[in-house]
C-alpha cells in the first residue's frame, strides 16, 4: 500500500471505461447532488438523505477507490434522515483532478 501522500493523482480507468462511468454512475451522482462546496484540498457534495442517494454514494465510493487510489472519502449522514455529505480530498493536485471529473456537478447553496 502506498501512503496517501505518495500516491499519484491519476485515474486508472481507460478512456472508454471513464466515459461509461460518466454516462452512468457519475451522471446519477450529479443528478442527486444538491450542493457542492470547494475545499482547500478537494470538494464537498451534499445529497438528499434518502436511501437512493446513500446507494449512489456507496457505489461511487467503492468504484472511485479502485480507480483513484490517492483520494480520501468521508461520508457524513445527518440525523432524522437529513442530508448526506461526501467530502472528497487528497494530496496536492487533487482539486484540479476532481474538477476534471466532478466539475460539471458544481452547485452552490
N, C-alpha and C positions, 0 to 999 in steps of 0.2 A: 504494500500500500504506500502510496506517495502522500506525504503530509500536504495539507491544503495549500500552504504557501509555495510548494514546489510543483504543484500540478499546473500544466499549461492550460490556458483558456482556449479550449478547442471544442468542437462538436465532432464526435466520432462517426456520425451518420454520413452516408453517401449523399450526394445532392438529390438523388431520386428518393431516398428514404426521408430526407428532410422535407422535401416537397409533399410527400404523403402525410407526414406528421403535421405539417402546416395545414393541409386540407382537412384533417380530421381532428385530432386531439387539440392542437393549438387553436383551431377555429372554435371548438367547443369552449375552451378556456376563455378565449377572447369575448365570446358572446355572453358568458356568465359574469365576467369581471365588471364590477360596478365602479371601481375606483383604482387608480394607480398612483403611487407616490414614489418620487425619486428619492433614493437614499444615497449616502456618500459612497457606498460600495455595492450598490445594486438597486433593486426595486421592491416595493411592497404592493401587493394586489389585494383588493377586498372583493369578496364574493358573497352572495346571499348565504344564509346559514341553513340551507335546505340539504336534503340527502343527495340530490343530484349534483350540487356543487362540490360536496365532500367527495363524491365518487370521481368527479372530473379531476379534482386536485390530487387525489390519491394516485390515479392513473398517470397524471402528468409528472408528479414527483418520481414515481417508480421509473418511468421512461427516461426522464431527463437525467436521473442519477446514473443510468447506464451509459449515456452518450456524452455527458458533460461532467466529468469527474471532479472538476475544480469547484463546482457550485455547492453552496450550502443552502438548505431549505429549512425554514422554520414556519410551522403551521400553528396558528392560534385560533381556537374556537371560542366564541363569546357565549355567556350563559343565556338560557332561555331561548335557544335556537337563534341567537343573534348571528351577526355576520361572521365570516371566516376570513382571516388574514393570512396571506402567504408572503413571507419575505424570502427573496432570492438574492443571495450575496456571494461574494468571493474575493479573491485577491485582486491586486492592481490589474486593470484591464477588463474587469468583469462588466462594468457599466456599458461600454461600447458594444461588447459582445451581446449582452442582454438586449440592448437597444435594437440590434440587428434582428434578433429573434422575436422579442416581445414588443418592440416599439410601436407597432400598429395598434396595440391594445391600450395605449396611454389614454387614461381618463382621469381627470382630477375631480375632486369633490370632497 
